[in-house]
């Protein structure tokens, strides 16, 4: 089962978690404000397959996780298709503007499962 950690600057992420779970993945939402800045730490601790960072720019949490732990990252994304393409290219940490939608969670989980045969 694909394990995905969600870190949202405003403490959200519940909708994307629903999409991940609907697609057969396990979602871990980091609670509290500035959760995106703890994304890499939680990914490492939980042995997560992928991390999703959400903030205004779509970059802070993703860049922090990449710098601290060496995860591959792509940030500044604003669409479902950009995220799916990143997953298809093997990116581990995806940084988005605020996009707490079930559609995004489902699409990313399905893309991961397709690429990795999970």
C-alpha distance (Angstrom), angle and dihedral (degrees) to the residues before:
residue distance angle dihedral
X1 . . .
X2 3.78 . .
X3 3.82 112.7 .
X4 3.81 115.6 -152.3
X5 3.81 125.9 -174.9
X6 3.81 118.9 -152.3
X7 3.80 122.5 -155.6
X8 3.81 116.4 -178.4
X9 3.81 123.0 -177.4
X10 3.82 90.6 -137.9
X11 3.81 95.7 44.5
X12 3.80 94.8 -104.8
X13 3.80 130.4 120.5
X14 3.79 101.1 121.1
X15 3.82 94.7 119.0
X16 3.79 95.3 50.3
X17 3.82 87.8 47.1
X18 3.82 89.3 57.1
X19 3.80 89.6 53.6
X20 3.80 92.6 48.7
X21 3.79 91.3 50.7
X22 3.83 92.4 45.1
X23 3.82 87.7 56.2
X24 3.81 91.6 51.4
X25 3.80 99.9 -97.6
X26 3.79 132.9 123.7
X27 3.80 115.1 -115.2
X28 3.79 124.6 -159.9
X29 3.82 113.3 -169.3
X30 3.80 113.6 -161.1
X31 3.82 106.4 -136.5
X32 3.79 126.2 -130.9
X33 3.75 141.1 27.9
X34 3.82 118.3 -43.8
X35 3.81 89.9 20.3
X36 3.81 89.2 148.3
X37 3.80 89.8 70.6
X38 3.83 90.7 60.7
X39 3.82 94.4 48.8
X40 3.82 97.8 105.8
X41 3.80 92.7 45.9
X42 3.80 92.8 52.7
X43 3.82 92.9 43.2
X44 3.79 90.2 53.6
X45 3.81 93.9 45.1
X46 3.82 93.7 47.5
X47 3.82 97.5 39.4
X48 3.79 89.5 -123.8
X49 3.78 123.6 -173.1
X50 3.79 94.9 -144.8
X51 3.80 141.1 5.8
X52 3.79 130.3 -148.9
X53 3.78 121.5 -156.3
X54 3.80 122.9 -165.9
X55 3.79 126.5 -170.8
X56 3.78 138.2 124.4
X57 3.80 94.1 -79.1
X58 3.78 96.4 30.0
X59 3.77 92.4 -131.4
X60 3.78 119.3 79.4
X61 3.81 100.3 80.7
X62 3.80 94.1 37.8
X63 3.79 93.0 50.9
X64 3.80 92.1 45.8
X65 3.83 91.8 51.6
X66 3.81 91.0 48.1
X67 3.80 94.0 47.4
X68 3.80 95.9 45.5
X69 3.82 100.1 39.8
X70 3.80 106.7 16.8
X71 3.79 96.2 -115.2
X72 3.79 114.8 158.9
X73 3.79 109.4 -110.9
X74 3.77 144.6 -174.6
X75 3.78 121.4 -169.4
X76 3.78 141.6 -179.7
X77 3.79 93.0 54.2
X78 3.79 119.8 156.7
X79 3.80 106.1 175.6
X80 3.78 142.0 56.3
X81 3.82 90.8 -120.6
X82 3.81 92.8 55.1
X83 3.80 88.7 54.0
X84 3.80 94.0 47.5
X85 3.81 90.3 50.0
X86 3.82 90.6 50.8
X87 3.82 90.9 51.5
X88 3.81 90.5 48.3
X89 3.82 88.0 53.2
X90 3.81 91.8 53.0
X91 3.81 99.5 -106.2
X92 3.83 112.1 162.0
X93 3.82 102.1 -164.7
X94 3.78 120.4 42.8
X95 3.80 122.0 -165.9
X96 3.80 119.4 -157.8
X97 3.77 138.4 171.8
X98 3.78 111.0 -112.4
X99 3.84 104.3 -49.9
X100 3.80 108.1 146.5
X101 3.82 96.2 167.0
X102 3.78 133.2 139.3
X103 3.82 89.1 -136.0
X104 3.81 91.6 62.5
X105 3.81 92.6 47.8
X106 3.79 92.8 50.8
X107 3.81 94.4 45.5
X108 3.81 94.9 49.2
X109 3.80 93.4 46.3
X110 3.78 92.5 48.5
X111 3.82 91.4 47.5
X112 3.82 90.9 50.6
X113 3.80 92.6 48.8
X114 3.80 91.3 48.1
X115 3.81 93.3 49.9
X116 3.80 96.9 43.4
X117 3.79 99.9 31.7
X118 3.80 91.5 -122.6
